[in-house]
Amino acid sequence: MPRKYEVHHLIIQSLEEQDLSRVELLKQVRKKSGLTVSDKTLNEALMRLLRDNKITVTGYDIGIYDGVSRVQSMKSEGIIFSKVNTDPIEIGIFLKKLESDDLEEAKNALHKLKILFRTKMNLISGNENSVPEKFDEMFTKILRYMNTQDFDQKRIITQRLAWALSDEKDSQEILKQLLNALRIY
């Protein structure tokens, strides 16, 4: 297996387990591959995966500064990456996690779903530089509407939304139909 492909694969594999910072990812990739993967190789793989929408940036680990109170420049080592789940079943699981009693689990699920929704809306609108707050508001309206429905209707809307946010062939059209039906877009 070519080395660059292996690095891509190992990054995705590591992020399936949990969200990781750049430093933690480098350690995981080196450990799993047994190779001395350079920073440059890791950065190239990360940028490729970001462009291909396979991973996303979800936060920043301030802990890398370890006691430094005056930070004058940001280190890329603190960037936290997450795998983008684009399978309808995985997205459905995230939608179900929104109802979790565990606040942190629900917050993480909401954050990932908003990222997927923004990405899909950027594709539909053809504008990569649109205002994310507008899309967040639209997504919140969908969730509010879902929560006002009876069990069967909520299940149907959840399934349609999971399919619409996925990478399936007709997902963009399904999302447009859902937004039109709810009079949101």
N, C-alpha and C positions, 0 to 999 in steps of 0.2 A: 504494500500500500504506500503510495507517495506520501512524503512527510507532511506537506501542507494539508492534504486531505485528512490525514490522521489528526492534525491539530484541530481542524474544524470539527471533526467527529468527536474528539475528546472534550472540546469546549461544550458542545451541545450535551454530551453525556453527563458532564459535571453539573451543568445548569439544570438538568432534569431533576437532580437530587435536591438542589437548593439554589437560591440566589447567592452569587459570589462576587467579591471585589476582584479587581484586576490582579492584585497580589495573590489572592487565594486561588484564582484561576490558573495563574502561572505555576504555582506549587502543584496543583492537581494535575495539570497537563504533563508536567515534568515527571511526577510520580507515576502516573498511569502509562506514559509512553516509554519511560526509562531513557529518554533522550534529553540532551541539554538544549531545550528550546529557548531561542533567544527572545529578547523583548521585541525585536523587530518582527520576528515570525509571528509571535502572539498578537501584536498590534495589527499586522496585515490580516490575520485570520479574524480578529474581532471586527475590523472595519468591513470585511467582506460579509460577515454574518449580520452586521447592522444594516448594510445596504440591502441585503437579501431579505430583511425583516424576519430573520430567524431568531435574533436576540434583540433585547432592548435595554436601555439604561433605566434603572429603577431608583437609583439613589446615590448617595455618597457616604462613605465610611469615614467619619471625622476621627475615628480612633487611630488612624495611621499617623497622626501628628503627635501622639503619645506625650502629653504634658506641655507641648509648645503652645503658649497662649497667644502669641502674635504671629499669625500666619500671613505671609506676604505673597505666596503663590500657591496655586492648587497643584497637587500631585495627581497624576493620572492613576496611580495605584489605588486610590480610594474610590474610584468609580465602581458602582455595583451593577452587575449585569444580571439579566433574567432571560430565560428561554421564552420565546413567544409561542404560545400554544394556539395552533390554528386548526385543530381537529374539532369538529362539532361536539363530540363527546366530551373532550377536555374543556371546551368552552361552557358546555352545559354544567359540568362539575363546578366551574367557577361561579356560574349563575346560582347554583344551589348553595354554594358557600356564602353568598350574600346574606343568607338567612341564619348563618351560624351564630351560636351564643358566644363564640370566641371572637371578641372584637378585632383582634389583630388579624385573624384569618379572614374575616369579612372585609377589613380594610385592604388587605393585600389582593383579595379577589377583585374588589371594586377597582383598584388601581390598574390591575392587568386588563380588566374588561374595558376600562376607559381608553387605554392605549390601543387596544384592538379596534375599538369603535372609531377613534380619531384616525387611525391608519386607513380603515375602510372608507371613512367619509372623505379623506384626502383623495383616495382613488376615485371615488364617485364624482367629487366636485372638480377633480383635475387640478387642484390647487394645493401644492405641498406646503405653502406658507400661510395656511388659513389659521384663524384664531382658535386655539384649542378650547378655550372657555365656552365658546359657542357650541362646540360639539359635546362638551361635558354637560351642558345644560340640556341639550337634546337627549342625551343618554339618560340623564336623571328623569326626564319626562317619560321616557319609555318605561323605566323601572317603576315610577309612581303609578303609571297606568296599569302595569302588570300586577302590582300589589293591590289594586282595587277590584280585580277580577275574581270570579269564583275559581275553584280548584281546576276544573277542566280547561277553562279558557286560559288561565294562567299557564298551565302546562303547555298548551298549544303555542302561545306567544313565546314562552321560554325556548321551546324547540326551534321555532322559526328564527328567533334572535340568535341562538347558538349557531344555526346553519348560516345565517346572514353574516356573522362575524368570522366565519371559517374561511379557508382557502378553497372551498369547493367551487366548481365551475360556475354555477348560477348564483353564487352568494351575493354579489353586488345587486343583482336584480331583485332578489328576495329582500334585501335591506331597503331598497327603494320602495318596494311594495308595502313593507311594514311601516315605513315612515309616512307614506301617502295615506295608508289606512288609518294611522293615528293622527294624521294632519299635523305632522311635526316638521316636514321638510317641503 
